[in-house]
Amino acid sequence: MNDFTTTFSVDQTPEQAFAAINNVRGWWTGDIQGSTDTLGAEFTYRYEDVHYSKQKITQLIPGRKVVWLVVDSKLNFVKDKSEWAGTEITFDIARKGDKTEVSFTHRGLVPEFECFDDCSSAWGGYVNSSLRNFITASKAQPNQREAVQVVRHQDFTTSFSVDQTPEEAFAAINNVRGWWSEEIEGGTDKLNDEFTYRYKDVHHCKIKLTEVIPGKRVVWLVLENYFNFTEDKTEWLGTEMCFEISENDGKTEIRFTHRGLVPEYECFEICSNSWGFYVNGSLRSLITSGDGQPNRSDRPNLVEANF
């Protein structure tokens, strides 16, 4: 029984992290009603008819801890639509050296749940990407329709920094099975290599490596694509995924850009969410610890879940 958990560190203070977490509308998605920063308050989250939940704030310790109890939930894509009910969403904040560590745990969200793959992927994107960016730059990626209008015509991009060398980052990026998915066939580390990803009838794509510059840059071109959840099932076709690696103030910065993945695309919210998890969460973990969080052979990749 392993609860979903993920952790990141920032340069900001615990108080700044605490304030950002409680500004839920700034980093989560959908329609949120009610107070999100008062002990005992309840707020609801709704995304169309896909997901509804009501959270009660049961712990609120400034600069240290936030806990929400899910008192009601409805997920329309699983058999037991109340799987979240009774679970707890916890944010633990601690000072570690000159950094602030934020540890997120969804207690009760376990692999036995039908929604686990979808929900853990979505949480990874929102916590490791949107919330982290909101704390560090007051600029989140909540994927709200209003936010989409602001960034229209912009490719999806995200970045993070690590202590490891550019060469170590480069090696991890090319170990695609170690951070994206085990459901990959073909070479993933040499110029002009082609590999395919497939998950049942949900998503299939074929990718070619068009640039491979050790320690500096990797570029993939999408040659074929199929989604079963969008009207235009080829939306990724012809787009490029670019990994830029550079040294900055003693750190190695990795910037990921999916060129052509823009808010006009029907798949934008799903794909940007998922990339947020796989890049900021799984790839970063593979670089720093040697252990990524790729889709296993029985797990989906890009899923239509916006939590």
Phi, psi and omega in degrees: 000088183254112175294150175287131178215149176207152187222144172216164179236148180223166179277343184288169183281161174303325180294321178292319177297316179301315181297319181293318179302317183285345174271069190299325181295341182280342184224344177266186186237173174082193182264118181245127180238134178108171181283138182244009186223022182234131180302131180087349180288158176236141175223152180249148175239138178215132171237102182044229178253017183276315187211131173227139173206153175240127181246139173248132181277107185260341174219138181210092181248106186310128178074004185226317190201143173224132178227131174246137171257126178278108184268345178203145181202146173217115175249123188270004184247011177229160182295310176270097187289350182255024185305326181285338187302130180087354177278164180237139178250117190237136174241114176256130184242130181212148175274124178235100185066235179261014181243160170252125180259130176246119179248120181256131176225129172258093184289124183102344174274097189237161183303337178292338180288141177297328183277358190304310183299312181296314186289319180293322177297314180295313178301319179303317179294313183290321183281306185286337181251294187294309180295316180301315178296325179294321178291316188279330185224006185053033179224097183268179177233066186285352178063024174287154182300323178297319180293324180299321179298325182291320185263014181306140182077007178257135174292152176289131178215149177206157182212160175206165180236148180223167178275344182288167183283161175303326179293321177293320178296316179301315180297319180293318179303317182285346174273068189298325179293341182277344182225337180261290184203147173281346181274059181232135178237133178112172180285146184231010188226003181237149178305132180075002170301150173233137177222157180239147172240138178213138168226104180044232180252016183277311185208133174221136175211154176239129189233140178242136177277111184259342174218131177219098181244106186311129177073002185228318192198141172223134179228132175247142173247130180275113182272326180218150176203146176215125170244142176261005185242011177232156179294312173269103188284355182251021189307326180284344187305127179084355177279166181233139171255123184239128176249112178257129182241130180209159176265136183211112178054046177080001179245164171255122180258132175246120177247123179254130176228129173259094182290123182102346174273098188237161184301339178294337182287140177298328183277359191303311183297315181296311186289319179294322174302310183294316177299323177304318179290309186292324181277301184289333181260293188289310179297315179301319179294321179296320180293314188278329185235349183087359181236113175266184179232061182286161170298129175282175186298340180249018180248144177285164179260267182273112186244150183277079180220123180235094187252000000 
